[in-house]
Amino acid sequence: MTIKTIIACLTDNTSADKVMRAASILARRHDAHLIGLHTVEALMVYPGIAMHISDAVYETYGASQTEQSDALKAIFERHTQAEDFVSEWRLLKSETEMAAYRIVESARCAAIVLMAAAGSDSDNAAHVHLVETVIRDAGRPVIVVPPTFDGDTLGRSILIGWNGTREAARAVHDALAVLQKGDTAHILRINDSSRDANRDATSIDLAAAFARHGIDTTLVYKT
């Protein structure tokens, strides 16, 4: 199955350019529909904490969320306005839910999702939790884009960690959707000094399955 629907999760201004760069490369290559997704999280008030929050606080918070949403939309449009693939800006409000839940809902209808890797700022832990939640609950492959990404290609040469488990099989076949004829895949086994015949047979079978798609495939063993 080819990639035809891509979601780029844009969470902050500092990482949005990198995510959109990566997402645009994939959308261009696969002629896919690219959705730029930003979720506005509600200001949560916990009833167990006895404190008063004035209307001014809500107004300030709302204004800051609107400002950030507009900035992210501008980044999205800058990356897509000259492209031939179809692009769509999607702004969701989480209301009483966590932002991760709304992202998961959208992600389940996509072929692949792109998210920024966690940075080094004070929101690092929260973003790590967000990414982990989407990876765990969406049921779709997620590409985590590093803050240093500046490539012109993506997904043409991939490294696959393989141990023959169900989880590895799911990841492998998700990765297969990114590849096209003529691309390269390296199937890697780590700490497998026993070279069990049955386990090694699955690696060979997997390499053959990739080769049938016209993908240049190699087996790599590391102890």
Secondary structure by P-SEA (a helix, b strand, c coil): ccccbbbbbbcccccaaaaaaaaaaaaaaacccccbbbbbbcccccccccccccaaaaaaaaaaaaaaaaaaaaaaaaaccccccbbbbbbbbcccccaaaaaaaaaaaccbbbbbccccccaaaaaaaaaaaaaacccbbbbbbcccccccccccbbbbbccccaaaaaaaaaaaaaccccbbbbbbbcccccccaaaaaaaaaaaaaaaaaccbbbbbbcc
